[in-house]
């Protein structure tokens, strides 16, 4: 028997994301006042994705509890829709985007933090909040994968959805540069147009690789191949 029920873990993780988002939005940073606000940062978008995902997980747990022992077919259909939405979000958004944010942020940060998280930000964002945005995402999503089996969509549909998200965000970043003349991430200022294209293509490929990693890991944990 688990020491802590998975339903309690999900509720705790949801509350932690709500706390992180509230604290982040309360910070008076100049970047929040410019075009796009917080929504131009993939980290913030990922936090919203994780909060919505775990919110759906908690809602699914509550619905499952309320429909237990109930013979209503309509309630069963609604519960199955919630479970399908939860599984889709886990496969297409929560896992690949979350893992991408953590690995890319810390890889670039270790190489040269000024390219992704200038030291100036230490004056606005405390260390615990930085880790809440860029570190704990990974263990949280792994805990969810370990405690609950998720039904992945067909590989072609899943990869197409991941590509759509990645390309959509890249176009959003390019549009912000077109409007403001400033790249969202300092790293992009140092890349030539050709290298930028390669970088964006590589980022899209990496996100798709993380989708496949999630699918394989989910199958391995739950032995769905059998």
MIBA-325199 format. One record per residue (C-alpha): z, x, y. Coordinates in pm, whole numbers, padded with zeros to 5 digits, always signed. Each point is the difference from the previous one (the first is absolute). Layout:
BEGIN
ZXY
...
This chain:
BEGIN
+00000+00000+00000
-00087+00129+00345
+00294+00106+00217
-00150-00189+00293
-00220-00307-00060
-00357+00056+00121
+00027-00314+00216
+00289+00158+00192
-00195+00326+00036
-00299-00182+00148
+00219-00187+00247
+00170+00326+00104
-00336+00175+00046
-00130-00292+00208
+00306+00018+00224
-00045+00376+00041
-00362-00049+00110
+00104-00269+00247
+00259+00241+00141
-00253+00284+00025
-00255-00222+00175
+00256-00137+00246
+00129+00347+00086
-00353+00138+00036
-00112-00282+00229
+00314+00045+00209
-00101+00358+00084
-00145+00033+00348
-00285+00241-00073
-00299+00047+00233
-00239-00043-00295
+00127-00356-00051
-00117-00093+00349
-00359+00124-00042
-00300-00181-00146
+00067-00117-00356
+00375+00044+00027
+00178+00072-00327
-00293-00148-00193
-00213+00308+00052
+00225+00202-00232
-00054-00025-00376
+00372+00065-00050
+00089-00320+00188
-00270-00201-00180
+00137+00129-00331
+00355-00101+00096
-00124-00353+00070
-00189-00003-00331
+00311+00112-00190
+00223-00253+00177
-00243-00285-00068
-00042+00112-00361
+00372+00014-00072
+00042-00327+00187
-00246-00157-00244
+00191+00164-00288
+00327-00157+00117
-00172-00336+00054
-00142+00023-00353
+00346+00073-00141
+00149-00298+00184
-00284-00229-00111
+00038+00117-00358
+00372-00072+00015
-00051-00346+00149
-00271-00100-00250
+00194+00124-00304
+00048-00294-00234
-00229-00216+00214
-00300-00161-00168
-00197-00056+00321
-00355+00130-00054
-00065+00012+00375
+00297+00233+00053
-00122+00215-00288
-00343+00027+00162
+00154+00100+00332
+00216+00262-00171
-00305+00145-00178
-00181+00023+00336
+00294+00189+00147
+00008+00237-00297
-00376+00059+00028
+00035+00074+00374
+00294+00233-00068
-00193+00190-00268
-00312+00027+00216
+00195+00136+00296
+00174+00254-00221
-00328+00121-00150
-00221+00005+00309
+00236+00064+00292
+00365+00079-00070
-00054+00282-00251
-00319+00177+00117
+00069-00029+00373
+00368+00084-00039
-00063+00308-00212
-00285+00106+00229
+00224-00016+00309
+00277+00203-00164
-00221+00272-00151
-00234+00040+00297
+00278-00001+00259
+00215+00263-00171
-00298+00215-00102
-00123+00023+00360
+00356+00020+00136
+00075+00306-00215
-00327+00166+00105
+00033-00075+00372
+00220-00285+00115
-00159-00005+00346
-00316-00141-00158
+00168-00315-00125
+00358-00023+00132
+00050+00207+00317
+00347+00141+00056
+00021-00212+00314
+00052-00304-00225
+00337+00141-00111
+00128-00111+00341
-00086-00362-00084
+00017-00035-00379
+00317+00108-00186
-00038+00190-00328
+00129-00290-00213
-00264-00233+00148
-00274+00257-00059
+00096+00018-00368
+00023-00377-00014
-00362-00020+00116
-00146+00299-00186
+00220+00076-00304
+00186-00294-00152
-00323-00200-00029
-00089+00198-00314
+00325-00050-00200
+00015-00366+00104
-00348-00077-00130
+00066+00199-00318
+00321-00198-00058
-00198-00322+00032
-00264+00124-00243
+00265+00105-00249
+00196-00325+00011
-00289-00249+00000
-00334-00012-00180
-00290-00068+00236
-00336-00137-00109
-00271+00211+00161
-00333-00158+00104
-00325+00121-00150
-00060+00362+00095
-00315-00075+00200
+00172-00273+00204
+00308+00217+00054
-00196+00303+00117
-00218-00217+00224
+00311-00143+00167
+00150+00348+00050
-00328+00125+00151
-00012-00302+00231
+00350+00074+00128
-00070+00374+00043
-00332-00050+00179
+00152-00275+00217
+00279+00232+00115
-00244+00286+00065
-00215-00229+00215
+00314-00112+00184
+00093+00364+00074
-00354+00073+00122
+00004-00311+00220
+00329+00108+00160
-00158+00339+00076
-00305-00175+00144
+00219-00210+00231
+00260+00259+00103
-00173+00332-00061
+00304+00115-00198
+00029+00035-00378
+00299-00169-00162
+00091+00321-00186
-00007+00343+00171
-00158+00142-00317
-00327-00178+00077
-00026+00172+00338
-00056+00332-00178
-00279-00121-00232
-00371+00003+00074
-00193-00328-00047
-00137+00117-00336
+00341+00107-00125
+00147-00331+00117
-00248-00186-00220
+00095+00219-00295
+00369-00051+00075
-00035-00379+00018
-00206-00006-00321
+00256+00221-00177
+00286-00224+00118
-00180-00306-00140
-00058+00175-00333
+00364+00110-00018
+00120-00355+00062
-00225-00120-00283
+00138+00274-00225
+00352-00126+00074
-00112-00349-00101
-00113+00139-00335
+00324+00197-00035
+00195-00320+00056
-00205-00185-00259
+00046+00276-00258
+00372+00032+00076
+00050-00375-00027
-00178-00004-00336
+00201+00299-00120
+00336-00147+00099
-00071-00339-00149
-00234+00111-00279
-00250-00273+00088
-00277+00176-00193
+00164-00123-00319
